[in-house]
Amino acid sequence: MGIMGYMRERMGTIVAAFIGFALFAFIASEVISKGGSFFRDDNNELAVINGEKVPYDEFNKRLEQSTAQFKQSGQAISPQITSYLQETTWNSFLSELLLKKEIEKTGIVVGDDESTSMVSGNNPDPQIARQFSDPQTGQFDRNKLEQFKAYLNSGKADPAQKQAWSDFLMQLFEAKKQAKYMALVTSGLYVNSLEAKDDYEAKNKLVNFKYATLDYSSIPDAKVTLTDDDYNTYYNAHKGEFKNPQDVRSFEYVSFNAAPSKEDSVALKADVDKVAESFKASTNDSLFVQINSETKTPIVFQKKGGLEPKLDTVMFNAAKGFVYGPYVSNGSYKIAKLTDVKTTFDSVKTRHILFNPATEGGVERAIARADSVKKLIQGGKSFAELAATYSVDKGSGSKGGDIPSFDVNGVMGAGGQITPEYANAAYKANKGDLIVVTSQFGVHLIQVEDQKGSVKVIKVAIVDKPIQASSKTQTIAYSAAQKFLGALTKDNFDAEVKKEGLKKKDAEDFTGTAAGLPGLDNAREVVRWAYKAEKGDITDKVFTVGDQYIITRLTAIKPKGILTLDAVKKQIEPAVRNDVKAKQLSEKFQAALNGSSSIDQVAQKAGSKVVPVQNIVFANPVIPGASLEYKVIGSIFGSQPNKLSKPVNGQQGVYVYVVDGFTNPPALANTVREKQQIAQTLLQRSQGQILEALKDNANVKDNRAKLL
């Protein structure tokens, strides 16, 4: 709770909203799931954007804010989450700087009257309205806003809280400028009547046709020889598709497994069995967990469903003192002991008055003040009125001190958590009791208003021991890796791999901020090496990645911009092979077309079959049973009925078709609705495209691979 309930809730959500809320709305769709851990280089220059330096310290501060916000969700910060947070923070930074420059160029501002109206006007900004809404109705509560502002100006507010509010408002006004800029640009979007009619026909004009096809798979790959001309022809025709948005690298590697052996597991199991016997005899289970468990999980009461499924079923049918295990769960041996069982209230409803020791002259004086107010209430004074007068938790104080119901662990039904001291005291008291309790937020005068329901709860103490490789297993694997590395030269990697009977693996096209790679969960050190190495370089050390020891060789450097043929040769090989096959299949169809007057004759001569298709629209270019065939369907809608086509190269093979006929939809008399739909689609895409355009035109020197 804190400054109990409302104060902590408001400041928590305000701080969370402050962390780039405006920009995330613009860039949520462009998150790239790559990133890395934190590392400081001597150079503090994270990037230079259009000549403006981005200091690492400034970026890291924003990153820490994003990370703190994410931690509030209760999820663990894995390497993948680290990547996500780093990339979103970077995109936020980049977008913010680029938009700021554009806003300055256009002279967009938020004036004093406008800013006042956004915060305190009749229709405040939605962000303000959400922060100060009634939890019951969801409607904006102006009294809450005014009470909060009065609290900030009272001299009792923490300077950090005042700064957070100031930063929040600054972001609010910046977001308004950005919205104005986006509106300025998107107001130029226009859909004319011809576009509306074309779109209407594309969705509603039907075609019936018959086709025959020769699949590329009908020619074995082994019978196709690709030449340099074949690659060059395809590459030059598709060059625009090979634009690389950022520098990426690839490496190949061999791995020496240092995962726990069967012997390691058996040895650990013997040790865990001994721990289990000691656990059964333990009289201080909390201390036992703290001493013996890898994970120091607090022992708290749990309702049914609070434990992992198998353990939950066993423990809720066991007697106090029962020990389950050792059992294996999530890569660890675990032992669970049922330490307490009781039936208690399902929920407790309270209200409180919070006193601040800092302003009362210390904890003892705050307790004395709480006791004096308690006597006033016992003498007949209104709890609600005294809460409004004395409580520094203005959020609950304005509602008579009301706090939402919570369970035995302090979890509120509507979400949120109160302190253990508060919850424990409320559960031990009787309905109607007035109790004084001290927590991290101050001194509470609590009244227990109601205790509802009945539920069985249990306490389970868990000791876990990760199943890890022994030093012997690790030494054997590491020695093998070192021996392999010692035999390598720049030119014999493949030969040594074959000689040792190893298998190469690939990590392809990763960015400089990547943290995890396929098969390599935490590979940040390897990624840093890749961005310092040259193509063909072999690592000069054995990398430890999880339970693997790996040796790497850099195989590709693909810089930002249009990639060279050499960089995409492997990638385009299947498409080039299909192009070569297409020439052979087209010649086969062309020969079948000579002297043929029907699609049936063509199919018979070519060794294919005729397939009829009905009711296809241009907007959905799918041939049933085949795939998306843009070129084929586009060609069909540009054809005349009853005329054999020339061979058309598609995605799956080469096609010949004949159109039976088109069914035109009713004429579009009113284009207004069609225009609105197209305009809405354009508007939805426009904000992301504006940011992409700004980024494409920006001159960015990105040093993240070195500093993250």
Secondary structure by P-SEA (a helix, b strand, c coil): cccccaaaaaaaaaaaaacaaaaaaacccccccccccccccccccccccccbbbbaaaaaaaaaaaaaaaacccccccaaaaaaaaaaaaaaaaaaaaaaaaaaaacccccaaaaaaacccccccaaaaaaccccccccccaaaaaaaaaaaacccccaaaaaaaaaaaaaaaaaaaaaaaaaaaaccccccaaaaaaaaaaacbbbbbcbbbbbccccccccccccaaaaaaaaaaccccccccbbbbbbcbbbbbccccaaaaaaaaaaaaaaaaaaaacccaaaaaaccccccccccccccccccaaaaaaaaaccccccccccccccbbbbbbbcccccccccccccbbbbbccccccaaaaaaaaaaaaaaaaacccaaaaaacccccccccccccccccccccccccccccccaaaaaaaaacccbbbbbbbcccccccccccbbbbbbbbbbbbbbbbcccccaaaaaaaaaaaaaaaaacccccaaaaaaaabbbbbbbccccccccccccccccaaaaaaaaaccccccccbbbbcccccbbbbbcccccccccccccccccaaaaaaaaaaaaaaaaaaaaaacccccaaaaaaaacbbbbbbccccccccccccccccaaaaaaaaaccccccccccccccbbbbbbbcccccccccccaaaaaaaaaaaaaaacaaaaaaaaaaaccccccccccc
